[in-house]
Every structure is written in structure tokens, then in C-alpha cells.
């Protein structure tokens, strides 16, 4: 009997007007044997707040909404999981444990977790979670960082103990719609080394899906239950990924188009809205599958957005905290990635000007 795994992207647990986060989507979330999501908030109001623009914290009582929605596994490997330091991180783990929700991508202690193994209908799954970004875990807790060799080593070890390895990756560039060529190469490497399913998030946008060899890659599942007012474009499109697997592999998969309403609750997108979300997912997927996401094109697409978004964040931090983030910003501005973004943004502007002059 196949196992139905359903997966969603970023979960924040903030809502407007006293609404419960998942009330309008329960019926879809619970059509599963396993439900996965990325918890992009700290379930604690106490701890040592990070010196960053967005510090994501939620009352520990909100953990009950994850349980009610049917979440079985949450990733805690992301750029907000340490927003309240060690204390906040440990309280988050305790809240998840109290509701019987497993977690991946982080643990108590100074050693990275080797993975989580779960069984459904006679099929065993190994789950791993990682986040990109430069940070240090505080002494006494560990968040798994995305390092290619370490991830491949973990996949190979876990593959000897289960039928399928599922890898959660908090990666890429925020507010962009396509994975980078480097992300595509890494995802292919992970499938080549034994992973069956890659579940991406962090961009706050839906990105494409790719069936690669015997595996499936969701480059970004997007926001799922999130405060859309945090983004200039107020991105509201989202989705549920549903994958049916047996011991031999992926039998089938489908996408359920959704949208985030004005109270930050996800709903199934029907009619014209559902068709629009599905068309966008198809378009993004085809560009990746056809090899059209080249390095030069990608930097033209993301360069200006990446620079503007991060400069706004640095300006906020410099006003609040002074010299340290100013020095950090100066170093960041001359990184190879930023230099490529400058070049991409200039090429894009020149192309737009040329096209406008010949319209």
C-alpha cells in the first residue's frame, strides 16, 4: 500500500483577526500518511533576540495548531530558528515534543543530528534537514548547515537504514522565482547519491518542480502560512505537494494550488485563481527542466532584487546597531556574489532600455 507524503513550505503561525492558522485547509492537510512543513518561527517569547531586521517569534501555545493540522515532521533548520538564541531554540524543540511532532535539522547537543527514520505502511523514510547561511550554533544546540559533502555523507548513511531519503533544504535567494544553476546541480547530486525527494524552501516564492532520474525535486514550496505583508510584492500563491511512494519509489505526485488570504491563512485555490497558480508552477518547472536557467540569465533575473532587499535589511540594522553591521555590509558589497548581481542588474537594465528603444 503506497504512503502519501504531503509537504508544505514556510509556516509562521501569525494570523490576523484572531483566526486559527489552518482552519481553511485542514481537509487537505489531513489526506496524508505523513505531513511535513518548515517551521520558520521560534515557539518562545523569551531568549536572546538576534540583531536582525525580522525576528520571528510566536507564543508556545501556537504549537497546538500544528498538532491540530496533522503535522508529523517539521524542519527547524532555517535562518530564523535561532532568532531567540539557545533558550528560544530549546523551548521550540520542547513545544514540538510536547505535541508529538518530530523535527529535523537541529537538536540539543553539539553534534549534528544524523536524521530521523519513520515508518508508514511498511515503508521506511529517512528525513534530513539543512539550512544555508553563515551562522554559528550556540554551545549546547546544533542547527544543521548546508554543506555538500556532509549532506551526501548523511544521505549515504541513512540510505542503508531506510527505503527512501527525504531532504529538506532551506536555501537559495529570497523573493526570486527560479533556483540558481548551483542549486540545480546540488539537487541532482543529492538524488544521484541516494535521495528520493528534495523539499526546498526559503525563497518565499513557489519555484519549479523537476523529476530527475528516480527522484523528485521541489526547489521551493513557497510560503504556506505566512504574513504576506512582510514582502513588497505581497506574494500570496502557495501549494501543497502530495507524493505517493511505495518501497520501490515514487508512484505518483500532484500539486494542490493554494493561496494565502488577508488573514494569513492558506486556502485551496479554485477556479481562475487555481488555474493561475498551476500555470505559474508549470512555467517555472518547464524552464528548469529544459535547462533554460543559465548562470548569466539567473543573475539578470535576481541581481537587482537581491541587492535592494538586502540593502534595506542592512540599513535597518545599521540604524539600530551601528558599527558592526556597517562593517558587515561593506564586506558583503564586494563579495563575488554581489559583483555578479551588479553585472546581472546592469545587463538587465541595458536589455530593457534597448528593447524600449526598439519597441
C-alpha positions in Angstrom: 0.0 0.0 0.0 1.5 3.4 -1.0 2.4 6.0 1.5 1.1 9.6 0.9 3.5 12.2 1.9 2.3 15.8 1.8 4.7 18.7 2.2 4.3 22.5 2.5 6.7 25.4 2.8 7.2 28.1 5.4 4.9 28.2 8.5 4.9 31.3 10.8 1.7 30.8 12.9 0.9 34.5 13.0 -2.6 35.4 11.8 -4.9 38.5 11.7 -8.3 39.0 13.4 -7.8 36.1 15.8 -8.1 33.5 13.1 -6.7 30.0 13.5 -3.9 29.3 11.0 -5.1 26.2 9.3 -8.9 26.2 9.7 -9.5 26.6 6.0 -7.1 23.9 4.8 -7.5 21.1 7.4 -9.4 18.9 4.9 -6.4 18.8 2.5 -3.6 18.6 5.1 -5.1 15.5 6.7 -5.4 13.5 3.5 -2.0 12.0 4.2 0.1 9.4 6.0 2.9 11.9 6.7 2.7 15.7 6.7 5.9 17.9 6.6 6.4 21.6 6.9 9.2 24.2 7.6 8.7 26.0 11.0 10.1 29.4 10.3 9.5 30.8 13.8 10.7 30.3 17.4 8.0 28.9 19.7 9.1 31.1 22.6 8.7 34.7 23.8 11.9 34.5 25.9 15.5 34.2 25.0 18.2 36.4 23.5 16.8 38.2 20.4 19.0 38.3 17.3 20.3 41.6 15.9 18.4 41.3 12.7 15.6 43.1 10.9 13.0 40.3 11.2 12.9 38.3 14.5 10.2 35.6 14.2 8.7 34.6 17.5 5.4 33.1 18.3 3.7 32.1 21.6 4.5 28.5 22.6 0.7 27.9 22.8 0.6 28.2 19.0 2.2 24.7 18.8 -1.3 23.2 19.3 -2.3 24.5 15.8 0.5 22.3 14.2 -0.9 19.3 16.1 -4.5 20.0 15.1 -3.5 20.4 11.4 -1.8 17.0 11.5 1.8 17.9 11.1 4.1 14.9 11.7 7.5 16.4 11.0 8.8 20.0 11.0 12.2 21.2 9.9 13.9 23.6 12.3 16.8 24.2 10.0 16.3 27.7 8.8 17.6 31.3 9.2 15.0 32.2 11.9 15.3 29.1 14.2 18.0 30.9 16.4 16.2 34.2 16.5 15.9 33.9 20.3 19.2 32.2 20.9 19.7 28.9 22.6 16.8 29.3 25.1 14.3 30.0 22.3 15.6 27.1 20.2 15.4 24.6 23.1 11.9 25.8 24.0 10.8 25.3 20.4 12.0 21.7 20.5 10.2 21.2 23.8 6.9 22.5 22.4 7.2 20.2 19.3 8.0 17.2 21.5 5.0 18.0 23.8 2.7 17.8 20.8 4.2 14.6 19.5 5.7 16.3 16.4 9.1 15.1 15.2 11.7 17.6 14.0 14.7 17.5 11.7 17.6 19.9 11.1 18.5 20.7 14.6 19.0 19.1 18.1 20.2 19.6 21.6 23.9 19.0 22.0 26.9 19.9 19.9 26.8 17.1 17.3 24.6 17.5 14.1 21.7 15.0 14.0 22.1 12.1 11.7 18.5 12.1 10.6 15.0 10.9 11.5 13.6 7.5 10.5 9.8 6.9 10.4 7.7 4.1 9.1 4.3 4.1 7.5 2.5 1.1 5.8 5.7 -0.9 5.9 7.7 1.8 4.1 10.6 3.5 5.9 11.6 7.1 5.4 14.8 8.9 6.5 14.4 12.6 6.9 17.3 15.2 6.8 17.1 19.0 7.1 19.7 21.7 6.4 19.9 25.5 6.1 22.3 27.7 4.1 23.7 30.9 5.6 26.6 32.0 7.7 26.0 31.5 11.4 27.2 29.6 14.4 25.1 27.4 16.6 25.3 28.4 20.3 27.0 25.9 22.6 24.7 23.2 23.6 22.5 23.1 20.5 23.1 22.4 16.8 21.4 23.5 13.6 22.5 21.6 10.5 24.2 23.7 7.9 24.0 23.0 4.2 27.5 21.7 3.2 27.5 19.4 0.2 29.9 16.7 1.4 28.3 16.5 4.8 24.8 16.2 3.3 25.9 13.5 0.8 27.6 11.6 3.7 24.4 11.7 5.7 22.3 10.6 2.7 24.5 7.6 2.1 24.5 6.6 5.8 20.7 7.0 6.1 20.0 5.2 2.8 21.4 2.0 4.4 18.7 2.2 7.1 15.5 3.1 5.1 13.7 2.8 1.8 13.7 6.5 0.9 15.7 9.6 2.0 13.8 12.9 2.1 16.0 16.0 2.3 14.7 19.4 3.4 16.8 22.4 2.2 16.3 26.0 3.4 18.3 27.5 0.6 18.5 29.9 -2.3 17.7 33.6 -2.6 14.6 35.3 -1.1 11.9 36.8 -3.3 13.1 35.1 -6.6 11.2 32.6 -8.7 13.9 30.3 -10.0 16.6 28.2 -8.4 20.2 29.0 -9.3 22.2 26.7 -11.6 24.2 25.8 -8.5 21.1 24.7 -6.7 20.0 22.6 -9.6 23.4 20.9 -9.7 23.4 20.2 -5.9 19.8 18.8 -6.1 20.9 16.5 -8.9 24.0 15.4 -6.8 21.8 14.6 -3.9 19.5 12.4 -6.0 22.5 10.7 -7.6 23.7 9.9 -4.1 20.6 8.2 -2.9 17.9 10.9 -2.0 14.4 10.3 -3.3 12.8 13.6 -2.6 14.1 17.2 -2.2 11.9 19.7 -0.4 13.1 23.2 -0.8 12.0 26.5 0.9 13.3 29.9 1.9 12.7 32.0 -1.2 9.1 32.8 0.0 8.0 32.0 -3.6 6.9 28.9 -5.4 9.7 27.6 -7.7 9.7 24.8 -10.1 9.5 21.0 -9.7 11.7 18.6 -11.5 11.5 14.8 -11.9 15.2 13.8 -12.1 16.0 10.2 -12.6 14.1 8.3 -9.9 13.7 11.3 -7.6 11.6 14.5 -7.4 12.9 18.0 -6.6 10.6 20.8 -5.3 13.0 23.7 -5.5 10.8 25.9 -3.3 7.4 25.1 -1.8 7.0 28.9 -1.0 5.3 30.4 2.0 2.4 28.3 3.2 1.0 30.0 6.3 2.8 33.4 6.5 2.5 37.1 7.0 2.4 38.3 3.3 2.7 42.0 4.4 6.4 41.4 5.0 7.0 41.3 1.3 6.8 44.2 -1.2 5.0 42.1 -3.8 2.7 40.5 -1.1 3.2 37.1 -2.6 0.1 35.0 -1.9 0.5 32.0 -4.1 1.4 28.7 -2.4 0.8 25.0 -2.8 0.7 21.5 -1.2 2.9 18.9 -2.7 1.4 15.4 -2.5 3.7 12.4 -3.3 2.7 8.7 -3.2 5.5 6.3 -2.6 6.0 2.6 -2.0 9.1 0.7 -1.3 10.2 0.8 -4.9 9.9 4.5 -5.4 7.6 7.4 -6.3 4.3 6.1 -7.8 2.7 9.5 -8.4 2.7 13.1 -7.3 0.5 16.1 -7.7 0.4 19.8 -6.7 -2.6 21.3 -5.0 -2.6 25.1 -5.8 -3.4 27.3 -2.8 -3.3 31.0 -1.8 -2.8 32.9 1.4 -5.8 35.1 2.3 -5.7 38.5 4.0 -5.7 36.9 7.5 -2.6 34.9 6.5 -4.5 31.6 6.3 -3.8 29.2 3.4 -6.8 28.1 1.3 -7.2 25.8 -1.7 -7.1 27.9 -4.8 -10.1 27.1 -7.1 -11.4 28.4 -10.4 -9.3 31.1 -12.2 -7.0 31.5 -9.1 -6.2 27.8 -9.0 -5.6 27.8 -12.8 -3.2 30.8 -12.4 -1.2 29.2 -9.7 -1.0 25.9 -11.6 0.2 27.7 -14.8 2.9 29.5 -12.8 4.2 26.3 -11.3 4.2 24.7 -14.7 6.0 27.6 -16.3 8.7 27.7 -13.6 9.1 23.9 -13.8 9.5 23.8 -17.6 12.2 26.5 -17.5 14.2 24.4 -15.1 13.5 21.1 -16.8 14.5 22.5 -20.2 17.9 23.8 -18.9 17.0 27.4 -19.5 18.1 28.6 -16.1 21.7 29.5 -17.1 24.1 31.4 -14.7 24.1 34.6 -16.8 20.3 34.6 -17.2 19.7 33.8 -13.5 21.9 36.7 -12.2 20.0 39.0 -14.6 16.7 37.8 -13.0 17.8 38.0 -9.4 20.5 40.6 -9.2 18.6 43.8 -8.5 16.0 42.2 -6.3 18.7 40.6 -4.1 20.7 43.8 -3.8 17.7 46.0 -2.9 16.2 43.6 -0.4 19.5 43.0 1.5 20.5 46.7 1.4 17.1 47.6 3.1 17.9 45.0 5.8 21.4 46.4 6.3 20.1 49.9 6.6 17.7 48.9 9.3 20.4 47.0 11.2 22.9 49.8 10.9 20.4 52.4 12.3 19.7 50.1 15.2 23.1 48.6 16.0 25.8 50.8 14.4 29.3 49.8 13.5 29.2 46.0 13.4 26.5 45.7 10.7 28.1 48.6 8.8 31.4 46.7 8.6 29.5 43.5 7.7 27.7 45.4 4.9 30.9 46.7 3.5 32.4 43.3 3.3 29.2 41.9 1.7 29.1 44.6 -1.0 32.4 43.3 -2.5 31.6 39.5 -2.3 31.8 37.7 -5.6 28.0 37.0 -5.4 27.3 40.7 -5.2 29.6 41.5 -8.0 27.8 39.0 -10.2 24.5 40.7 -9.1 25.8 44.1 -10.2 26.7 42.8 -13.6 23.4 41.0 -13.9 21.4 44.0 -12.9 23.3 46.2 -15.4 22.7 43.7 -18.2 19.0 43.6 -17.5 18.7 47.4 -17.4 20.5 47.6 -20.7 18.3 45.0 -22.3 15.2 46.7 -21.1 16.4 50.1 -22.4 17.4 48.6 -25.8 14.0 46.8 -26.1 12.2 50.0 -25.2 14.1 52.0 -27.8 13.2 49.4 -30.5 9.5 48.9 -29.5 
